[in-house]
């Protein structure tokens, strides 16, 4: 898979953004945030590809839209059954 590190890093950032939008302070939210932050810090150490903030932001934006589309489509298909 091409640019696997960048894809994983982008998903970590996306998960952090989704956690920020989640209401409340649950134990689950705290644990997920801890593990995502840890993973992102470790990826920062080994990431061998340099990229600009704008590129990461654009990648995250595209990933978010794609995931939302897939989730919405799957939910609609389940509701139609």
C-alpha positions in Angstrom: 0.0 0.0 0.0 1.5 3.3 -1.0 2.2 6.0 1.6 0.9 3.8 4.4 2.4 6.0 7.1 0.6 9.1 5.8 -2.7 7.3 5.6 -2.4 6.0 9.2 -1.3 9.5 10.3 -4.2 11.1 8.6 -6.7 8.6 10.1 -5.2 9.4 13.6 -5.9 13.1 13.0 -9.3 12.3 11.7 -10.1 10.3 14.8 -8.9 13.1 17.0 -11.2 15.5 15.2 -14.2 13.1 15.6 -13.4 12.7 19.3 -13.4 16.5 19.7 -16.9 16.6 18.2 -18.1 13.9 20.6 -20.1 15.2 23.6 -19.3 14.2 27.1 -16.4 12.8 28.9 -16.6 9.0 28.8 -14.0 6.5 29.8 -14.1 5.1 26.2 -13.4 8.6 24.7 -10.5 9.1 27.1 -8.9 5.7 26.3 -9.3 6.1 22.5 -7.9 9.6 22.6 -4.9 8.3 24.7 -4.1 5.6 22.2 -4.6 7.7 19.1 -2.3 10.4 20.5 0.3 7.7 21.4 0.1 6.3 17.9 0.4 9.7 16.3 3.5 10.5 18.4 5.2 7.3 17.4 4.3 7.8 13.7 5.9 11.3 13.9 9.1 9.7 15.0 9.3 7.2 12.1 7.5 9.0 9.3 10.0 9.3 6.5 7.8 11.5 4.3 7.8 15.3 4.8 4.6 17.0 3.9 3.1 20.4 4.4 0.2 21.2 6.7 -2.0 22.1 3.7 -1.4 18.7 2.1 -2.3 16.9 5.3 -5.4 19.0 5.8 -6.6 18.3 2.2 -5.9 14.6 2.6 -7.9 14.6 5.9 -10.7 16.5 4.3 -11.0 14.0 1.4 -10.8 11.1 3.8 -13.5 12.5 6.0 -15.9 13.1 3.1 -15.2 9.6 1.7 -15.8 7.9 5.1 -19.0 9.9 5.7 -20.3 8.9 2.3 -19.6 5.2 2.9 -21.1 5.3 6.4 -24.2 7.1 5.1 -24.6 4.8 2.2 -24.3 1.7 4.4 -26.8 3.1 6.9 -29.3 3.8 4.1 -28.9 0.3 2.7 -29.6 -1.2 6.1 -32.7 1.0 6.6 -34.0 0.0 3.2 -33.9 -3.7 4.1 
